[in-house]
């Protein structure tokens, strides 16, 4: 679903005359020309991957991953006069920003500048037009709301298709060449001479040469294939002198069971085994490191507008036992509605996890970061099955309290969003996967401003935040969640060194998404507007490295800072 096997090329393909092709036959060229024509009138066509076996492309900067950070990195590269190729394995751009996460998380919005701020200003401009309000008026939406300030020309809540439109406009106006449906050959797809990546090869056989590469994927596949150091899981507190990393039983007080709920298949009978997705009490003490990562989910776009609503689908493979703990939790007296819908324009929502048993599929993503493409697809499908099953259960199961059922029967998936994917979000919320280990690792000390870097490429401002990582049985025999941490921060600068690999490992790669941070610091940094900020800064470094014929680590910070300040990036304000 997320990863296509076909090569799709954007309508901007021929605008980038600086791209060089080799070994293209006449028949293939004609096919590409026809495809460009059809895309120009709004259709999407694909070329089978076979022709790519003998094709090479080249550009100054190659961006792998069409996340929000990847899109902005590509736009910035073009604006700085560099040829750029943006490669995305799926059929859409924007990652989570176009995938349902319309309720922008950042904390202090003063931290957002540059093209990232431009994105939110374009969102604001779009919603100024009355014709873009078809299920409510602009005045009705903003009445009593504080999510969007009426005193600024930026807007921080939006519908998924609007975010897609804004990103597409940015890409087309910058003449960025986008290649869809291409995945890196992770086994042998990175050609590296010494410390420098020469080219990367896709599974289709397409070879892409570049001077500087930017890995803007959520998974960090290019970084890993280039033999750059990284970490998966939670570090022990002792590694970076932290206090809220690693195992967190005592501090996990949010999104927690508030009633005693029996986790055994036969209540009270330990010998009957555990209900699905529950483990025995964790070994170790708080602060110990482990392999676990915070849970993933989908940020659904829902509505209560009857004519624009699709009923919750009951997924193939639905198993009521998967939700027995949820039903027992209701019967134990927890009547909280287990979701967090945040209102977007036109009577739509961005839905997130909430309370003890909700949309987070806890403990089911541990092997996702390192998994093969096929295994990742299986994990994604399992998350779809779980979350669709959850919503169907909440709306239809007789053991769900009537007042809760009524809420979920009133709401459903928005019929005019993700129409190419049965109204379901196209992007799994990969909250963390691999995280680079560079010459500087951002940590809790940075988030608390106990250690302030002097080579800022942007700012973080959100809580140090981790969703739950596991569900276990307490010594008393009840269900409990572990891993959720929510600790306030002060807005803080993010180091240039944290998006550059170790100088001893790679000289022409930048990693603005799977950047160098501990688990708990990454929980603060990993916000979509920050990924855009870091993507822009990564492209500025890449452009200067090309101009100066230097390794990305050796670009003088004074030169970089001038570019970032001129671009209205926010580097610090405390």
C-alpha positions as CSV (number, residue, x, y, z in Angstrom):
1,X,0.0,0.0,0.0
2,X,2.7,2.5,1.0
3,X,5.3,1.2,-1.4
4,X,4.7,0.9,-5.1
5,X,6.6,-1.3,-7.5
6,X,6.2,1.0,-10.5
7,X,8.1,4.1,-11.5
8,X,6.1,7.3,-11.7
9,X,7.6,10.5,-12.9
10,X,6.2,13.9,-12.2
11,X,5.0,16.4,-14.8
12,X,8.0,18.5,-13.9
13,X,10.3,15.9,-15.4
14,X,11.2,17.9,-18.5
15,X,11.5,21.2,-16.7
16,X,14.8,20.2,-15.2
17,X,17.1,20.5,-18.2
18,X,20.1,20.1,-16.0
19,X,19.3,16.4,-15.5
20,X,21.4,14.1,-17.6
21,X,20.2,10.8,-19.1
22,X,22.1,7.9,-20.5
23,X,21.1,4.8,-22.4
24,X,17.5,5.8,-23.1
25,X,16.0,4.1,-26.1
26,X,13.6,5.9,-28.5
27,X,10.6,3.8,-27.3
28,X,11.2,4.6,-23.7
29,X,11.6,8.3,-24.5
30,X,8.3,8.3,-26.3
31,X,6.6,6.6,-23.4
32,X,8.0,9.2,-21.0
33,X,6.8,12.0,-23.3
34,X,3.3,10.5,-23.4
35,X,3.3,10.1,-19.6
36,X,4.3,13.7,-19.1
37,X,1.5,14.8,-21.4
38,X,-1.1,12.8,-19.5
39,X,0.1,14.1,-16.1
40,X,-0.1,17.7,-17.3
41,X,-3.8,17.2,-17.7
42,X,-4.2,15.7,-14.2
43,X,-3.8,12.0,-14.8
44,X,-1.2,9.7,-13.2
45,X,0.4,7.0,-15.3
46,X,3.2,4.6,-14.5
47,X,6.1,3.2,-16.4
48,X,7.1,-0.4,-15.5
49,X,10.5,-0.6,-13.8
50,X,12.1,-2.8,-16.6
51,X,13.4,0.2,-18.7
52,X,15.3,1.5,-15.6
53,X,17.8,-1.3,-15.7
54,X,19.9,0.7,-18.2
55,X,19.1,4.2,-17.1
56,X,21.3,6.7,-15.2
57,X,20.2,10.1,-13.9
58,X,22.3,12.8,-12.4
59,X,21.8,15.9,-10.3
60,X,23.7,18.1,-7.9
61,X,21.6,17.2,-4.9
62,X,19.6,13.9,-4.6
63,X,16.9,13.9,-1.9
64,X,15.7,10.4,-1.0
65,X,12.3,10.5,0.7
66,X,9.3,12.8,-0.1
67,X,8.4,13.5,3.5
68,X,7.6,17.1,4.4
69,X,11.3,17.6,5.2
70,X,12.3,16.0,1.8
71,X,9.9,18.3,-0.1
72,X,11.3,21.4,1.5
73,X,14.9,20.2,1.1
74,X,14.3,19.8,-2.7
75,X,12.6,23.2,-3.0
76,X,15.4,24.9,-1.1
77,X,18.1,23.2,-3.3
78,X,16.3,24.4,-6.5
79,X,16.0,27.9,-5.1
80,X,19.7,27.9,-4.4
81,X,20.3,27.2,-8.1
82,X,21.2,23.5,-7.8
83,X,19.8,20.7,-9.9
84,X,17.8,18.4,-7.7
85,X,16.0,15.1,-7.9
86,X,13.4,14.1,-5.3
87,X,12.8,10.4,-5.0
88,X,9.7,9.0,-3.2
89,X,8.8,5.4,-2.9
90,X,5.1,6.0,-2.6
91,X,2.7,7.9,-4.9
92,X,2.3,11.1,-2.9
93,X,4.4,13.8,-1.3
94,X,4.4,15.2,2.2
95,X,4.5,12.2,4.5
96,X,2.4,12.7,7.7
97,X,1.7,16.4,6.8
98,X,-0.4,15.2,3.9
99,X,-1.2,11.9,5.6
100,X,-3.7,13.1,8.2
101,X,-1.6,15.0,10.7
102,X,-3.3,18.4,10.2
103,X,-3.1,19.4,13.8
104,X,0.4,20.8,13.8
105,X,2.5,20.0,16.8
106,X,5.3,22.4,17.7
107,X,4.8,24.0,21.1
108,X,6.1,27.5,20.5
109,X,5.3,28.5,16.9
110,X,7.9,31.3,17.0
111,X,10.5,28.5,16.4
112,X,9.3,28.0,12.9
113,X,10.7,30.0,10.0
114,X,11.9,29.7,6.5
115,X,10.1,27.6,4.0
116,X,8.4,25.7,6.8
117,X,6.7,28.9,7.9
118,X,6.0,29.7,4.2
119,X,4.0,26.4,4.0
120,X,1.7,27.4,6.9
121,X,1.3,30.9,5.4
122,X,0.2,29.3,2.1
123,X,-2.3,27.2,4.1
124,X,-3.6,30.4,5.7
125,X,-3.9,32.0,2.2
126,X,-5.8,29.0,0.9
127,X,-8.4,29.2,3.6
128,X,-9.0,32.9,3.1
129,X,-11.2,32.1,0.0
130,X,-14.9,31.5,0.9
131,X,-15.2,28.9,-1.8
132,X,-12.8,26.6,0.1
133,X,-15.3,26.3,3.0
134,X,-18.0,23.9,1.9
135,X,-19.2,22.2,5.1
136,X,-18.9,25.2,7.4
137,X,-18.0,28.9,7.3
138,X,-14.6,30.2,8.1
139,X,-16.1,32.3,10.9
140,X,-17.8,29.3,12.4
141,X,-14.6,27.3,12.4
142,X,-12.5,30.0,14.1
143,X,-15.2,30.9,16.7
144,X,-13.8,30.2,20.1
145,X,-10.7,28.4,18.8
146,X,-7.1,29.2,20.0
147,X,-5.3,26.6,17.8
148,X,-4.9,29.2,15.1
149,X,-4.2,32.8,16.0
150,X,-6.1,35.3,14.1
151,X,-3.3,37.8,14.6
152,X,-0.8,36.1,12.3
153,X,-0.8,35.1,8.7
154,X,-0.1,31.5,9.3
155,X,-2.6,28.6,9.9
156,X,-1.7,25.4,11.7
157,X,-4.7,23.2,11.1
158,X,-5.7,22.0,7.6
159,X,-7.3,19.2,5.6
160,X,-4.9,16.6,4.1
161,X,-5.8,17.4,0.4
162,X,-5.0,21.1,1.1
163,X,-1.5,20.2,2.4
164,X,-1.0,18.1,-0.7
165,X,-2.0,21.0,-2.9
166,X,0.4,23.4,-1.2
167,X,3.3,21.0,-1.5
168,X,2.6,20.3,-5.1
169,X,2.5,24.1,-5.8
170,X,5.9,24.5,-4.0
171,X,7.5,21.7,-6.0
172,X,6.1,22.9,-9.4
173,X,7.0,26.5,-8.8
174,X,10.6,25.5,-7.9
175,X,10.8,23.2,-11.0
176,X,11.7,20.3,-8.8
177,X,11.9,16.9,-10.6
178,X,10.0,14.2,-8.6
179,X,10.4,10.5,-9.2
180,X,7.6,8.4,-7.6
181,X,7.5,4.7,-6.9
182,X,11.3,4.1,-6.6
183,X,12.8,2.3,-3.7
184,X,16.5,2.1,-2.8
185,X,18.2,-1.3,-3.3
186,X,19.2,-1.5,0.4
187,X,21.5,-4.5,-0.1
188,X,23.8,-3.1,-2.8
189,X,22.4,0.2,-3.9
190,X,24.9,2.6,-2.5
191,X,28.2,3.1,-4.5
192,X,30.6,4.7,-2.1
193,X,34.3,5.7,-2.8
194,X,36.0,6.4,0.4
195,X,33.8,8.7,2.4
196,X,31.8,9.9,-0.6
197,X,28.6,8.4,-2.0
198,X,28.9,8.4,-5.8
199,X,25.5,7.0,-6.7
200,X,22.5,5.2,-5.4
201,X,20.6,2.5,-7.3
202,X,16.9,1.7,-7.0
203,X,15.3,-1.7,-7.0
204,X,14.2,-1.0,-10.6
205,X,17.8,-0.7,-11.7
206,X,17.7,3.1,-12.0
207,X,21.1,4.6,-11.0
208,X,21.2,8.1,-9.6
209,X,24.4,10.1,-9.4
210,X,24.8,13.1,-7.2
211,X,27.3,15.4,-5.5
212,X,25.4,15.5,-2.2
213,X,22.7,13.2,-1.0
214,X,19.9,13.9,1.6
215,X,18.2,11.1,3.4
216,X,14.8,12.6,4.3
217,X,13.0,9.3,4.8
218,X,11.3,8.3,8.1
219,X,13.2,5.1,8.1
220,X,16.8,6.2,7.3
221,X,17.3,3.5,4.7
222,X,19.9,5.5,2.7
223,X,21.8,6.4,5.8
224,X,21.9,2.8,6.9
225,X,22.9,1.5,3.4
226,X,25.8,4.1,3.4
227,X,27.2,2.5,6.6
228,X,26.5,5.5,8.8
229,X,26.1,4.8,12.5
230,X,22.6,4.7,13.9
231,X,20.6,3.5,16.9
232,X,17.2,1.8,17.2
233,X,15.4,1.7,20.6
234,X,15.7,3.5,23.9
235,X,19.2,4.3,25.2
236,X,19.9,3.9,28.9
237,X,19.9,7.1,30.9
238,X,23.5,6.6,31.7
239,X,24.7,6.9,28.0
240,X,24.0,10.6,27.6
241,X,23.5,11.7,31.2
242,X,19.7,11.7,30.9
243,X,16.8,11.1,33.4
244,X,13.8,10.1,31.2
245,X,15.2,7.8,28.6
246,X,15.0,4.0,28.7
247,X,12.4,2.0,30.6
248,X,9.8,4.3,32.2
249,X,7.3,2.4,34.5
250,X,7.0,5.0,37.3
251,X,6.7,8.0,35.0
252,X,4.1,6.5,32.7
253,X,1.0,8.1,34.1
254,X,-0.7,9.4,30.9
255,X,-2.7,7.2,28.5
256,X,-2.9,4.7,31.3
257,X,-5.4,2.2,32.7
258,X,-7.2,3.9,35.6
259,X,-9.2,0.8,36.6
260,X,-8.0,-2.8,37.4
261,X,-8.4,-4.8,34.2
262,X,-7.7,-8.5,34.0
263,X,-5.3,-9.4,31.1
264,X,-5.7,-13.1,31.0
265,X,-7.8,-15.0,28.4
266,X,-9.8,-16.6,31.1
267,X,-10.2,-13.9,33.8
268,X,-8.3,-14.8,36.9
269,X,-6.7,-17.8,35.4
270,X,-3.0,-17.2,34.7
271,X,-2.6,-20.6,33.1
272,X,-5.0,-19.6,30.3
273,X,-2.5,-17.3,28.8
274,X,-2.5,-13.6,28.1
275,X,-4.8,-11.6,25.8
276,X,-3.2,-10.4,22.5
277,X,-0.4,-7.9,22.6
278,X,0.4,-8.1,26.3
279,X,3.6,-9.3,27.9
280,X,4.6,-10.2,31.4
281,X,6.1,-7.6,33.7
282,X,9.2,-6.0,32.1
283,X,12.6,-6.9,33.5
284,X,15.0,-4.2,34.6
285,X,14.7,-0.9,36.3
286,X,13.6,2.5,35.1
287,X,16.2,4.1,32.9
288,X,17.5,0.8,31.4
289,X,17.9,0.8,27.7
290,X,16.0,-1.6,25.4
291,X,15.0,-2.3,21.8
292,X,11.5,-0.8,22.1
293,X,10.2,2.2,20.1
294,X,7.1,4.3,20.7
295,X,3.9,3.0,19.1
296,X,2.7,3.9,15.6
297,X,-0.8,4.7,14.4
298,X,-2.7,6.3,11.6
299,X,-3.9,9.9,11.9
300,X,-7.4,9.5,10.5
301,X,-9.4,12.2,8.9
302,X,-13.0,11.9,10.1
303,X,-16.2,13.9,9.8
304,X,-19.7,14.1,11.3
305,X,-21.2,15.6,8.1
306,X,-23.6,12.9,7.0
307,X,-23.2,13.4,3.2
308,X,-19.4,13.4,3.5
309,X,-19.1,10.4,5.8
310,X,-18.1,6.8,5.2
311,X,-19.0,4.2,7.8
312,X,-16.1,2.5,9.6
313,X,-15.1,-0.6,7.6
314,X,-14.9,-4.0,9.3
315,X,-11.5,-5.2,8.1
316,X,-10.8,-8.6,6.7
317,X,-9.3,-10.8,9.4
318,X,-11.1,-8.9,12.2
319,X,-10.7,-10.8,15.5
320,X,-12.8,-9.7,18.4
321,X,-10.2,-11.1,20.8
322,X,-7.8,-8.3,19.8
323,X,-10.2,-5.8,21.5
324,X,-11.2,-7.9,24.6
325,X,-9.0,-5.8,26.8
326,X,-10.8,-2.7,25.5
327,X,-14.2,-4.2,26.3
328,X,-13.1,-5.3,29.8
329,X,-11.8,-1.8,30.4
330,X,-15.2,-0.3,29.6
331,X,-16.8,-2.9,31.9
332,X,-14.4,-2.1,34.7
333,X,-15.8,1.4,34.7
334,X,-13.5,3.4,32.4
335,X,-16.1,5.3,30.3
336,X,-13.6,7.7,28.7
337,X,-13.9,8.0,24.9
338,X,-10.7,6.5,23.6
339,X,-9.7,8.8,20.8
340,X,-8.5,12.4,20.4
341,X,-10.3,14.2,17.5
342,X,-8.9,17.6,16.8
343,X,-11.1,19.8,14.5
344,X,-9.8,20.7,11.1
345,X,-11.7,23.0,8.7
346,X,-14.9,21.8,7.0
347,X,-16.1,19.7,9.9
348,X,-13.2,17.2,9.7
349,X,-10.8,16.0,12.3
350,X,-7.2,14.8,12.8
351,X,-7.6,11.9,15.2
352,X,-4.8,10.8,17.6
353,X,-4.4,8.2,20.3
354,X,-6.0,8.8,23.7
355,X,-6.2,7.0,27.1
356,X,-5.5,3.4,27.9
357,X,-6.5,1.5,24.8
358,X,-6.8,3.5,21.6
359,X,-5.4,3.9,18.1
360,X,-1.7,3.3,19.1
361,X,-0.9,-0.3,18.2
362,X,1.4,-0.8,21.2
363,X,4.3,-3.2,20.9
364,X,3.7,-4.2,17.2
365,X,6.4,-2.1,15.5
366,X,9.7,-3.2,17.0
367,X,11.1,-4.7,13.9
368,X,9.8,-2.0,11.5
369,X,12.9,0.2,11.3
370,X,15.2,-2.7,10.1
371,X,12.6,-4.8,8.4
372,X,12.6,-5.6,4.7
373,X,10.2,-3.8,2.4
374,X,7.9,-6.8,2.4
375,X,7.9,-7.1,6.2
376,X,7.2,-3.4,6.5
377,X,4.2,-3.8,4.2
378,X,3.0,-6.6,6.5
379,X,3.4,-4.4,9.5
380,X,1.5,-1.6,7.9
381,X,-1.3,-3.9,6.9
382,X,-1.5,-5.2,10.4
383,X,-1.8,-1.7,11.7
384,X,-4.6,-1.0,9.3
385,X,-6.4,-4.1,10.4
386,X,-6.0,-3.2,14.0
387,X,-7.1,0.4,13.8
388,X,-10.0,-0.2,11.4
389,X,-11.1,-3.1,13.7
390,X,-10.9,-0.8,16.7
391,X,-13.1,1.8,15.1
392,X,-15.6,-0.7,14.0
393,X,-15.7,-2.2,17.5
394,X,-16.3,1.2,19.1
395,X,-19.2,1.9,16.8
396,X,-20.8,-1.5,16.7
397,X,-19.9,-3.9,19.6
398,X,-22.7,-4.4,22.1
399,X,-20.3,-4.4,25.0
400,X,-19.3,-0.8,24.2
401,X,-21.2,1.7,26.3
402,X,-24.2,3.2,24.4
403,X,-22.9,6.8,24.8
404,X,-19.6,5.8,23.3
405,X,-21.1,3.9,20.4
406,X,-23.3,6.9,19.6
407,X,-20.2,9.1,19.1
408,X,-18.5,6.6,16.7
409,X,-21.8,6.0,14.9
410,X,-22.2,9.7,14.3
411,X,-18.6,10.0,12.9
412,X,-16.9,8.2,10.0
413,X,-14.1,8.6,7.5
414,X,-14.2,11.7,5.4
415,X,-15.4,10.7,1.9
416,X,-13.4,13.5,0.1
417,X,-10.0,12.6,1.6
418,X,-7.6,9.8,0.6
419,X,-10.0,8.8,-2.2
420,X,-7.3,6.7,-3.8
421,X,-6.9,4.6,-0.7
422,X,-10.5,3.9,0.4
423,X,-10.5,7.0,2.5
424,X,-7.9,5.6,4.8
425,X,-4.6,7.6,5.5
426,X,-1.8,6.6,3.1
427,X,1.0,7.1,5.6
428,X,1.6,5.2,8.8
429,X,2.7,7.5,11.6
430,X,6.3,6.3,12.0
431,X,7.1,8.2,15.2
432,X,10.7,7.0,15.3
433,X,12.7,4.4,13.5
434,X,16.5,4.6,13.0
435,X,18.2,7.6,14.6
436,X,21.7,8.6,13.4
437,X,24.6,8.6,15.8
438,X,26.8,11.5,14.6
439,X,29.6,13.6,16.1
440,X,27.0,15.3,18.2
441,X,23.8,13.6,19.7
442,X,21.0,15.8,20.8
443,X,19.8,14.8,24.2
444,X,17.6,15.8,27.2
445,X,20.2,18.3,28.2
446,X,19.6,20.3,24.9
447,X,15.8,20.1,25.4
448,X,16.1,21.6,28.9
449,X,18.6,24.2,27.6
450,X,21.2,22.8,30.1
451,X,23.5,22.6,27.1
452,X,23.0,25.1,24.3
453,X,24.7,24.5,20.9
454,X,26.3,27.3,19.0
455,X,25.8,25.9,15.5
456,X,22.0,26.0,15.2
457,X,20.2,24.9,12.1
458,X,16.7,25.4,13.5
459,X,14.8,24.9,16.8
460,X,12.8,22.4,18.7
461,X,10.0,23.5,21.0
462,X,7.7,20.5,21.7
463,X,7.5,18.4,24.8
464,X,10.0,15.6,25.3
465,X,7.3,13.1,24.2
466,X,7.1,9.4,23.8
467,X,4.0,7.3,23.2
468,X,3.7,4.0,25.0
469,X,6.1,1.2,24.0
470,X,4.6,-1.9,25.6
471,X,1.6,-3.3,27.5
472,X,2.4,-5.6,30.4
473,X,1.0,-7.4,33.4
474,X,1.7,-6.0,36.8
475,X,2.7,-8.0,39.9
476,X,-0.9,-7.7,41.0
477,X,-2.1,-9.3,37.8
478,X,-3.6,-6.2,36.0
479,X,-2.9,-4.6,32.6
480,X,-0.6,-1.5,32.5
481,X,1.1,0.5,29.7
482,X,4.7,1.6,29.7
483,X,6.7,4.2,27.9
484,X,4.6,7.3,27.7
485,X,6.6,10.4,28.8
486,X,5.5,14.0,28.4
487,X,8.0,16.5,29.9
488,X,7.9,20.2,29.0
489,X,10.9,21.9,27.2
490,X,12.1,25.3,26.5
491,X,12.6,26.2,22.9
492,X,16.2,25.2,22.0
493,X,18.5,25.2,19.0
494,X,19.4,22.0,17.1
495,X,23.0,21.4,16.2
496,X,24.2,21.4,12.6
497,X,26.3,18.4,13.6
498,X,23.2,16.4,14.4
499,X,22.1,16.3,10.8
500,X,25.6,15.5,9.4
501,X,27.1,12.0,9.8
502,X,30.3,11.4,11.7
503,X,33.1,13.1,9.7
504,X,34.8,9.7,9.6
505,X,31.8,7.9,8.0
506,X,30.4,9.9,5.1
507,X,31.3,13.3,3.6
508,X,28.4,14.0,1.3
509,X,25.2,12.9,3.1
510,X,22.8,14.9,5.3
511,X,20.0,13.3,7.5
512,X,17.4,15.9,8.6
513,X,14.7,13.4,9.6
514,X,16.4,10.4,11.2
515,X,18.8,12.9,12.7
516,X,21.2,12.3,15.6
517,X,19.2,12.4,18.9
518,X,18.5,10.2,21.8
519,X,15.1,8.6,22.0
520,X,13.7,11.2,24.4
521,X,15.2,14.2,22.6
522,X,14.0,12.9,19.3
523,X,10.5,12.8,20.9
524,X,10.7,16.5,21.1
525,X,12.4,17.2,17.7
526,X,10.3,14.8,15.6
527,X,7.6,17.3,14.6
528,X,6.6,17.9,11.0
529,X,7.4,21.6,10.9
530,X,10.8,20.9,12.4
531,X,11.5,18.3,9.8
532,X,10.8,21.0,7.2
533,X,13.1,23.4,9.0
534,X,15.9,20.8,9.1
535,X,15.3,19.8,5.5
536,X,15.8,23.4,4.4
537,X,19.0,23.7,6.5
538,X,20.3,20.4,5.1
539,X,19.9,21.7,1.6
540,X,21.6,24.9,2.4
541,X,24.6,22.9,3.7
542,X,24.5,20.7,0.6
543,X,24.5,23.7,-1.7
544,X,27.4,25.4,0.1
545,X,29.4,22.1,0.2
546,X,29.1,21.9,-3.6
547,X,30.0,25.5,-4.1
548,X,33.0,25.2,-1.8
549,X,34.0,21.7,-2.8
550,X,34.0,20.7,0.8
551,X,32.7,17.9,2.9
552,X,29.3,18.8,4.5
553,X,30.9,18.7,7.9
554,X,33.5,21.4,6.9
555,X,31.2,24.1,5.5
556,X,32.0,27.1,7.7
557,X,29.1,27.8,10.0
558,X,29.4,31.6,9.4
559,X,28.6,31.0,5.7
560,X,25.7,28.7,6.6
561,X,24.3,31.0,9.2
562,X,24.2,33.9,6.7
563,X,22.2,31.7,4.3
564,X,19.8,30.6,7.0
565,X,19.3,34.1,8.4
566,X,18.7,35.5,4.9
567,X,16.1,32.7,4.5
568,X,14.4,33.8,7.7
569,X,15.1,30.6,9.5
570,X,14.8,30.9,13.3
571,X,18.0,29.8,15.0
572,X,17.3,30.9,18.6
573,X,15.4,33.5,20.4
574,X,16.2,33.0,24.1
